[in-house]
Amino acid sequence: MKKKIFVAAVAAILSVGLAPVAQADPYDQAVCSVLDEFPNNSGIRGIALALGDEGYTGYQAGQIIGQAVINLCPEYIPLMMRFAERYAPQGGVE
């Protein structure tokens, strides 16, 4: 139950962030807003799950999250690196 509430909260934040903005990628601001609120692995997983609900694959979600972090909130690059080291499939992308 707690996980569903968390994913719903992340999805709500992402949906607010998906409003048209003057930047290259509409997800950048939303992703960084979620990470500001949840600066941990759970925040990244929540974003990935919400993007999955939008129809993106896990790999595509990772690209969207990584691009947002690099473009707009590079303070989360160490978090992304730790997440990737822990959860990336062994031997690279499948």
For each residue, the residues with C-beta under 8 A, 3 or more apart:
1: 4 5
2: 5 6
3: 6 7
4: 1 7 8
5: 1 2 8 9
6: 2 3 9 10 42 46
7: 3 4 10 11 46 49 50
8: 4 5 11 12
9: 5 6 12 13 46
10: 6 7 13 14 34 38 43 46 47 49 50
11: 7 8 14 15 50 53
12: 8 9 15 16
13: 9 10 16 17 30 33 34 37
14: 10 11 17 18 27 30 31 34 47 50 51
15: 11 12 18 30
16: 12 13 19 30 33
17: 13 14 21 26 27 29 30 31 33 34
18: 14 15 26 27 30
19: 16 26
20: 26
21: 17 26 29
22:
23: 26 28 29 71 72
24: 28 71
25: 28 64 67 68 71
26: 17 18 19 20 21 23 29 30
27: 14 17 18 30 31 51 64 67 68
28: 23 24 25 31 32 67 68 71 72
29: 17 21 23 26 32 33 68 72
30: 13 14 15 16 17 18 26 27 33 34 68
31: 14 17 27 28 34 35 47 64 65 68 69 72 73
32: 28 29 35 36 68 69 72 73 76
33: 13 16 17 29 30 36 37
34: 10 13 14 17 30 31 37 38 43 46 47
35: 31 32 38 39 43 44 47 69 73 76 79
36: 32 33 39 73
37: 13 33 34 43
38: 10 34 35 42 43 46
39: 35 36 43 76 79
40: 43 44 79
41: 44 45 79 82 83 86 87
42: 6 38 45 46
43: 10 34 35 37 38 39 40 46 47
44: 35 40 41 47 48 65 79 80 83
45: 41 42 48 49
46: 6 7 9 10 34 38 42 43 49 50
47: 10 14 31 34 35 43 44 50 51 61 65
48: 44 45 51 52 58 61 62 65
49: 7 10 45 46 52 53
50: 7 10 11 14 46 47 53 54
51: 14 27 47 48 54 56 60 61 64 65
52: 48 49 55 56 57 58 61
53: 11 49 50
54: 50 51
55: 52
56: 51 52 60 61 64
57: 52 60 61
58: 48 52 61 62
59: 62 63 93
60: 51 56 57 63 64
61: 47 48 51 52 56 57 58 64 65
62: 48 58 59 65 66 84
63: 59 60 66 67
64: 25 27 31 51 56 60 61 67 68
65: 31 44 47 48 51 61 62 68 69 80
66: 62 63 69 70 80
67: 25 27 28 63 64 70 71
68: 25 27 28 29 30 31 32 64 65 71 72 73
69: 31 32 35 65 66 72 73 74 76 77 79 80
70: 66 67 74 77
71: 23 24 25 28 67 68
72: 23 28 29 31 32 68 69
73: 31 32 35 36 68 69 76
74: 69 70 77
75:
76: 32 35 39 69 73 79 80
77: 69 70 74 80 81
78: 81 82
79: 35 39 40 41 44 69 76 82 83
80: 44 65 66 69 76 77 83 84
81: 77 78 84 85
82: 41 78 79 85 86
83: 41 44 79 80 86 87
84: 62 80 81 87 88
85: 81 82 88
86: 41 82 83
87: 41 83 84
88: 84 85 92
89: 92 93 94
90:
91: 94
92: 88 89
93: 59 89
94: 89 91
